[in-house]
Amino acid sequence: MANDRTKTIASAIVENGLI
């Protein structure tokens, strides 16, 4: 559960960094 949440947050950060 925590891993899934962390992955989602990491994905959002990566997307923000790319944009």
CHARMM-style PDB file with segment names, atoms N, HN, CA, C and O in Angstrom:
ATOM      1  N   MET     1       0.848  -1.208   0.000  1.00  0.00      PROA
ATOM      2  CA  MET     1       0.000   0.000   0.000  1.00  0.00      PROA
ATOM      3  C   MET     1       0.885   1.259   0.000  1.00  0.00      PROA
ATOM      4  O   MET     1       0.729   2.145  -0.841  1.00  0.00      PROA
ATOM      5  N   ALA     2       1.798   1.311   0.947  1.00  0.00      PROA
ATOM      6  HN  ALA     2       1.924   0.592   1.630  1.00  0.00      PROA
ATOM      7  CA  ALA     2       2.668   2.492   1.038  1.00  0.00      PROA
ATOM      8  C   ALA     2       3.500   2.622  -0.235  1.00  0.00      PROA
ATOM      9  O   ALA     2       3.715   3.721  -0.746  1.00  0.00      PROA
ATOM     10  N   ASN     3       3.968   1.462  -0.741  1.00  0.00      PROA
ATOM     11  HN  ASN     3       3.794   0.569  -0.325  1.00  0.00      PROA
ATOM     12  CA  ASN     3       4.793   1.503  -1.951  1.00  0.00      PROA
ATOM     13  C   ASN     3       3.978   2.077  -3.105  1.00  0.00      PROA
ATOM     14  O   ASN     3       4.490   2.874  -3.892  1.00  0.00      PROA
ATOM     15  N   ASP     4       2.717   1.678  -3.210  1.00  0.00      PROA
ATOM     16  HN  ASP     4       2.301   1.031  -2.571  1.00  0.00      PROA
ATOM     17  CA  ASP     4       1.880   2.165  -4.317  1.00  0.00      PROA
ATOM     18  C   ASP     4       1.703   3.681  -4.201  1.00  0.00      PROA
ATOM     19  O   ASP     4       1.762   4.407  -5.194  1.00  0.00      PROA
ATOM     20  N   ARG     5       1.489   4.133  -2.986  1.00  0.00      PROA
ATOM     21  HN  ARG     5       1.441   3.544  -2.179  1.00  0.00      PROA
ATOM     22  CA  ARG     5       1.281   5.571  -2.771  1.00  0.00      PROA
ATOM     23  C   ARG     5       2.572   6.324  -3.127  1.00  0.00      PROA
ATOM     24  O   ARG     5       2.540   7.367  -3.780  1.00  0.00      PROA
ATOM     25  N   THR     6       3.684   5.780  -2.689  1.00  0.00      PROA
ATOM     26  HN  THR     6       3.710   4.932  -2.159  1.00  0.00      PROA
ATOM     27  CA  THR     6       4.973   6.443  -2.974  1.00  0.00      PROA
ATOM     28  C   THR     6       5.201   6.506  -4.476  1.00  0.00      PROA
ATOM     29  O   THR     6       5.685   7.507  -5.004  1.00  0.00      PROA
ATOM     30  N   LYS     7       4.846   5.418  -5.157  1.00  0.00      PROA
ATOM     31  HN  LYS     7       4.453   4.604  -4.728  1.00  0.00      PROA
ATOM     32  CA  LYS     7       5.041   5.381  -6.609  1.00  0.00      PROA
ATOM     33  C   LYS     7       4.175   6.454  -7.274  1.00  0.00      PROA
ATOM     34  O   LYS     7       4.617   7.114  -8.215  1.00  0.00      PROA
ATOM     35  N   THR     8       2.969   6.625  -6.795  1.00  0.00      PROA
ATOM     36  HN  THR     8       2.611   6.089  -6.031  1.00  0.00      PROA
ATOM     37  CA  THR     8       2.074   7.639  -7.375  1.00  0.00      PROA
ATOM     38  C   THR     8       2.653   9.035  -7.160  1.00  0.00      PROA
ATOM     39  O   THR     8       2.668   9.864  -8.069  1.00  0.00      PROA
ATOM     40  N   ILE     9       3.129   9.277  -5.938  1.00  0.00      PROA
ATOM     41  HN  ILE     9       3.117   8.604  -5.199  1.00  0.00      PROA
ATOM     42  CA  ILE     9       3.697  10.598  -5.628  1.00  0.00      PROA
ATOM     43  C   ILE     9       4.934  10.829  -6.486  1.00  0.00      PROA
ATOM     44  O   ILE     9       5.126  11.915  -7.034  1.00  0.00      PROA
ATOM     45  N   ALA    10       5.773   9.796  -6.600  1.00  0.00      PROA
ATOM     46  HN  ALA    10       5.616   8.914  -6.155  1.00  0.00      PROA
ATOM     47  CA  ALA    10       6.999   9.925  -7.393  1.00  0.00      PROA
ATOM     48  C   ALA    10       6.622  10.219  -8.845  1.00  0.00      PROA
ATOM     49  O   ALA    10       7.267  11.036  -9.502  1.00  0.00      PROA
ATOM     50  N   SER    11       5.594   9.563  -9.337  1.00  0.00      PROA
ATOM     51  HN  SER    11       5.070   8.899  -8.803  1.00  0.00      PROA
ATOM     52  CA  SER    11       5.165   9.773 -10.728  1.00  0.00      PROA
ATOM     53  C   SER    11       4.726  11.227 -10.923  1.00  0.00      PROA
ATOM     54  O   SER    11       5.041  11.845 -11.939  1.00  0.00      PROA
ATOM     55  N   ALA    12       4.006  11.759  -9.953  1.00  0.00      PROA
ATOM     56  HN  ALA    12       3.750  11.256  -9.127  1.00  0.00      PROA
ATOM     57  CA  ALA    12       3.542  13.142 -10.058  1.00  0.00      PROA
ATOM     58  C   ALA    12       4.736  14.090 -10.063  1.00  0.00      PROA
ATOM     59  O   ALA    12       4.756  15.059 -10.822  1.00  0.00      PROA
ATOM     60  N   ILE    13       5.730  13.816  -9.218  1.00  0.00      PROA
ATOM     61  HN  ILE    13       5.713  13.029  -8.602  1.00  0.00      PROA
ATOM     62  CA  ILE    13       6.917  14.680  -9.160  1.00  0.00      PROA
ATOM     63  C   ILE    13       7.653  14.624 -10.496  1.00  0.00      PROA
ATOM     64  O   ILE    13       8.096  15.649 -11.015  1.00  0.00      PROA
ATOM     65  N   VAL    14       7.779  13.418 -11.044  1.00  0.00      PROA
ATOM     66  HN  VAL    14       7.419  12.586 -10.623  1.00  0.00      PROA
ATOM     67  CA  VAL    14       8.480  13.261 -12.325  1.00  0.00      PROA
ATOM     68  C   VAL    14       7.735  14.026 -13.410  1.00  0.00      PROA
ATOM     69  O   VAL    14       8.355  14.703 -14.230  1.00  0.00      PROA
ATOM     70  N   GLU    15       6.430  13.925 -13.421  1.00  0.00      PROA
ATOM     71  HN  GLU    15       5.926  13.375 -12.755  1.00  0.00      PROA
ATOM     72  CA  GLU    15       5.636  14.624 -14.443  1.00  0.00      PROA
ATOM     73  C   GLU    15       5.822  16.134 -14.299  1.00  0.00      PROA
ATOM     74  O   GLU    15       5.967  16.848 -15.291  1.00  0.00      PROA
ATOM     75  N   ASN    16       5.816  16.612 -13.053  1.00  0.00      PROA
ATOM     76  HN  ASN    16       5.698  16.031 -12.247  1.00  0.00      PROA
ATOM     77  CA  ASN    16       5.990  18.051 -12.821  1.00  0.00      PROA
ATOM     78  C   ASN    16       7.365  18.486 -13.294  1.00  0.00      PROA
ATOM     79  O   ASN    16       7.520  19.563 -13.870  1.00  0.00      PROA
ATOM     80  N   GLY    17       8.369  17.643 -13.049  1.00  0.00      PROA
ATOM     81  HN  GLY    17       8.243  16.768 -12.581  1.00  0.00      PROA
ATOM     82  CA  GLY    17       9.726  17.996 -13.456  1.00  0.00      PROA
ATOM     83  C   GLY    17       9.859  18.011 -14.975  1.00  0.00      PROA
ATOM     84  O   GLY    17      10.590  18.828 -15.535  1.00  0.00      PROA
ATOM     85  N   LEU    18       9.140  17.090 -15.641  1.00  0.00      PROA
ATOM     86  HN  LEU    18       8.546  16.426 -15.185  1.00  0.00      PROA
ATOM     87  CA  LEU    18       9.232  17.020 -17.101  1.00  0.00      PROA
ATOM     88  C   LEU    18       8.556  18.224 -17.735  1.00  0.00      PROA
ATOM     89  O   LEU    18       9.037  18.784 -18.720  1.00  0.00      PROA
ATOM     90  N   ILE    19       7.424  18.610 -17.144  1.00  0.00      PROA
ATOM     91  HN  ILE    19       7.033  18.155 -16.344  1.00  0.00      PROA
ATOM     92  CA  ILE    19       6.660  19.720 -17.741  1.00  0.00      PROA
ATOM     93  C   ILE    19       7.357  21.058 -17.450  1.00  0.00      PROA
ATOM     94  OT1 ILE    19       6.872  22.110 -17.867  1.00  0.00      PROA
TER      95      ILE     19
END
